[in-house]
C-alpha cells in the first residue's frame, strides 16, 4: 500500500477520532463519572480499553507525557469510575458529539453505515502484535450505531498507527522529549503547546534539543539539518509502513471508497472549530486530503460524497 495513501487515510480519520478530546460532550461525560479535570478525563477515556492499569503502563503506551502528568490522573481515575463505565460513557459521548457536529441526517445516512462497515473491516484486519493500545481497542465489542461504530473503528486504526509510530521512534533512538522536539523543529506542532500539555520543563526540552544538535539533526538555530530532515522522513516512512496492514487487507478500491466517505466528515470536524490551532497531534492545516482532490486516497470521491450525503 502506497505510503501517501496510508498518510492520507490517517489525516482524514484522525479528525473524526479527535472529537473524544475536544468535544464538550466528552468533557461532560467524564465529569458526570466524577473524573476530576480535563487530564483525568483524557487519560481515563483513552486508557479505559486497557482496563484499570497503573500510571506506568499509561506513561509507557502514551509515550510523550511526563510521568508526573499521568500519575496525577491514574490510577485515581479508576477509583471514581470503573473502565467499563468509562467505555460506556465514551460511546454515549461520541454518539452525541457526532450527531451534533455532523448532523442527524449525516449520522443516519446510508453513506455513514457504509463508512462504518468499511472502517470496521479495516480495523479488525489490523495486525496488533506488539501494539497494546491498538489491540485493546480492537478487542472492544462492535457498536450497534453506525456512527459510533465508525468512531470506534477509526480509534482502533489511530491507536494502531500510534503504536507503530512509537516503535519507529524507539528504533531511531528518539525518546519522548527528543521526538517532540524533532516534531516541532519540522513545524508540525507548536513547541509551547507540546511542552506544557505534556508537562516537560524547559530544562528537559533544552536537553533534548542539545541531544538532537549533537546528532547533527538540528543546527545552532534549532532548525532541521539535512540529516535531521532525513531522520524525520525515515521515522514518518516507517510509521506509514507500519500502519499499512489495514489498508492492504481492505484493498485499494475499498480504501479509496472509505477515503472518499471520510473526507467530508473530516472537513466538517475541521470547520467546527473544535480542533485547536497548534494541535499536538501534528495534523497539517486544511489540505486537499479533506476534499478528495488528487493526491490522496479516494481522489475524486470526496466531492461526490459531500454533495450526496453531507449537508455542508
N, C-alpha and C positions, 0 to 999 in steps of 0.2 A: 504494500500500500504506500503510495506516494506520501512523503513527509509533509508536503504542503496541504494535502487533503486532511491528514491527521490533525495538523495545527488548526486548519480552518474549522474542523468539527469542534475542537476544544473552544475556540473563540466564540462559537455560537452557543454550545451547551453550557459553558461557564456562566454566562449571564443569567440563564434560567436558574441554575443552581444557586447563584449568589443571592437570590431572594431570601434564603434562610438566614443570611447575615444582616441584611439591611431593611427588610420589610417590617413595618411596625407590628404586623400580625405575629411574627416570630418573637419579637420582644415581649409582646403581651402574653403569649403562650408561656414563655419562660417565667415571667413574673407571676402568672397565675399558679404555677407549680411551686412558688416560693423561692425560686432561684434569685439570688441577690446580685443585681447589677448586670451590665452588658456582658462582662467577661465570663462570669459564671454561666450565664445563659449560652454564650458562644461555645464554651468548652463542653458543656453538657449536651447541647443539641448536636454538636458534631461528633463527640466521642461516644454517645449513647449506644451505637451499634456494637461497640467493643465490650459492653457490659460495665459493671462497677469497678473499672480499673483504677489503679493508683496514679498519682501525678507523674511518676517516672515513665509509665507507658505512654501517657498522652504527650509528654515532652518529647519522647523519642519519635513517636509516629507523626507528630505535627512538625517536628524538626526545628523550626526557626524561632520558637518562643523561648525566652529566658525561663529557666525552671521556676523562678520565683513567681512569674506571671501565672504559670499553670497551677502552682501549689496554693495560690490564693483562692482557686476555684474548685480544684479537685484534690482530694476525694470529698470535700464538704458537700459538693453538689448532690452526691448520692444520698446524703442524709436528708435532703429536702425532697428529692424525687427519685424514685427507682428508674433505672434506664428504660425499662419497658414503658413506664408512664411518660418519660421524655419522648420516646419514639412516637407514641400515640399523639402527644401534643404537637410534635413536629409535623406529622401528617395533617392534622387539623389546621395548623397554621399555614401550611403550603396550599391546602385546599382554598382557604380564604384569601391568601395573598395572590395566588394565580388567578382566581376568579375576579378579584378586584382589578389587578393590573392588566390582565389580558382581556378581560371582559367575559360575561357569561356566554355570549354567542361563540366565542373562540374556544373556551374550555369545553363546551358541549358539542363541538363540531366533529364531523367525520375526519377532518384533517388532524385534529388533536388525537383522536383514537388511533389513527394510522401512525402518527409520530410516536405515540406512547408504545405501541406494539413493536415498531422497528427499534426504538431505543432500548426497550426491554430485551429484545433478542440480542442486540449488540452487547449489552451489559452482562447478560448471562453467559455470553461466549468469551468474555474477558478472562485471560489467564491470570489467576490471582496468587500463584505460588510466590511466597516471599513478599506479598503485598497485603499488609494487615488491614488497613482501612478499606481498601478495595474489596477484600474478601468478606469483611464484616458487613458491609453494605450489600454485597451481592447475595448474602445469605438471608436477608430480610424477606418477609412474605411479599407477594405481588399485590400491590394496592388495587382495589376494585375500580376506583375512579380513574379514568384515563389520564387526566391532567396530573393527578398525584402520582400515578404510575410513571408518567414521563419524568416528573421531578426526581423520583427515587432512582430511576434508571440513569439519568444524567449525573446524579450524585455518585452512583457507583462508578460510572465512567470517569468522573472528575477525580475521585479518590484513587482509582486505579492509575490514572495518569500521574497524580501527585506522588504515589508510592514509587513509581518508576523514575520520576524526577529526582527524588531523594537518593535513589540508588545511583543515578548518574552523578549527582553532586559528590556523594561519598567516593565513587570511583575516581573522581578527579581531585580528591583531597580537599574539597571545599566544605568547611564546617558551616554551621548555621549563620554566623555573622559574616563571614567572608562571602558566602553565597549571596546574601542580601546586598552586601557592598558591591559585588560584581554586577548584580541586577540593577542597582541604582546608577552605577557608572555607565551602564548601557542605556540609561534613560527610560527604563521600563517602569520604575516606581519612584516615588518621592522619598528621599533619604530620611527626612524627619518623621514622615508618616510611618515608615517601616521601623525605624529605631525606637520610636516612642510606643507604638502599638505593640511591638514585640518585647518591649521593656528592657532594651540593652542600653547601658550607659555610654557616654561619649568615649570613655577610655577604651571600652571593648570594641567600639566601632572603629576608632582610630587604629587600634592594634590590628584589626582585620584588614584595614586599608594598607597598613605597613606591610602586612604579610603579602598582599597582592602586589604591592610595589616591589618587594623583594623577589617575587617570582617573575617580575618583568611584565605583569599583566596590567598595571596601571603606571602612568607617568607621574612626574612630580606635581602635576596639576590635578591629579585624580581622574584623568581621562583614560579610557581604554587604549592600550597599545595594540599594534597588530597581533602580538602574541595573545593579548587579552581578548581581542575580538575572536581569534581562532579558538581559544579555550571556551569562551561563551558559546560560540557556534557549535562546538563539539558537544557541550552539555545539552544544548537545545536539540541537536540532531539525535542524540542518544535518548532524550526524553520522548521525542516523536516516535522513534523506532520502538521504544518500549511500550508505547501506547497504541500501537498499530493493530494488535490482535483482534479487538472487537470489530474493526472495520474490515479486516481481511476476512473474518468469518462472515460478516454481513454481506460482503461482496460490493463491487463498485456501483452497481445500479441502485441497490437499496440504500447504500451510504449516500449517494448523490440525492436520492429522493428525501432521505431524512434531513440532509443538509438544507435542502430547499424548504422543508417544513419548519425547521428550526429558525431559519433566517428572519422571518417576520416576528417571531416570538422574541428573539434576541434584540431586534430593533425596538420593539415595544418596551422591553425592560430598560434598555438604554435610554429611551426617550422619557421614561417615567421619572428620571432624575434620582432614583434610589441609589444608584451606584456612584459613590463619591469620586471627585477628581483625585488624581494621585493614588488610585486604588492599589492596595498592597498586593493584589493578585498579579498585577503586571499586564492586564489586558491592554491592548492598544486602544487608541481613540477610535471612534466610529470609523469603520473602513468598509470597503466593498464586500468584506466577508459577511456583512449583515444584510446585504441586498441581493445576494445570489448572482452578482455580476461575475465576469470572467476572472479566473484566478483562484476560485475557491470551490469547495465541494458543492455539488448541486448547481453549477453555473447555469443561470437562466431560470431555475425553478423558483427562486425566492420571490420574484416579482409576480409570477403567476399565482403562487400560493397566497401571497399577501392580498391580491385583488379578489381572490375567490373565498378566502376563509378567515381573513383577519380584518376587523373593522377599523383599521388605521392605515 
